[in-house]
Amino acid sequence: MTWILPSIRDAGRMRGTLLFDGRCGFCTRSRDLLARVDRHHRVETVPYQHPGTPDRYGLTEQQLARAVWWIDEAGTPRASAAEAANYALSAALGTTLPLRFYRLPGIRWLQEALYRWVSNNRQRLPGTTPWCEREPGTCG
């Protein structure tokens, strides 16, 4: 589920929403890091457990539990897993460099394999207080 890479000139205008697992401490820590580098507030982050999120974006709970998702400004799911993380990082930094690196030969495969490993082991990785515990009113 890929889409056209924004031009380098348009990278600073790239915005979207990253859906993440709000019950995962590692995921919340990663979300917090993204928020710190997003100085121009180009990325909204929403735990997929927020009421109505699966229906709003036409995704299943299983899809959302398996990986982060990048939702473009129009509200369309555009990417998941490592590609979604690269979209979010590109928007937060205002540059397409993370996406361009991701699309180099072999890098996509490597990042997706690493993402699957992290996703499968995220409950064992160091984290912080999960978003849904920190902000209980935002999760269902």
C-alpha positions, 0 to 999 in steps of 0.5 A: 500500500504505497503512494507517490513520494512527495517532492523534496520541496513539498516535504515541509507541508506533508502532514498526517496521522500515525495510529499506534498501539496505546497499550504498548509501553514501547510503542508509546515511548516511540510515539513520544520520541516522534512527538519531540522531533515534530517541532512543527506539529505535522503529525497527529498520533492516535492510539488505535484503541481510541473509540471509533478509530477502526471504523473511521479509517476502514481498518480492522482491529487485527490490522491495527494491532499488527502494525502502525498505520500512516493516514494521509491528510485526506484521512486515507490509510496509506502505509503500515509497519516500517513504511508508515514509520518512515512517513511519520518521521519524514513529516515530523522532520519536514524532509523526505530523506527517511522515505527515500532511504527506505526505498533504496534497494534492500532497505525496505526488506531490511526495515520491514523484517526489523519492524516485524521482529520489534512488533512481535517482541514489543511487550518485552522491549523497554518502554514507558507507561502505555498511552492508554494508562496515561490518558485513560479517557482516550482509549476504549 
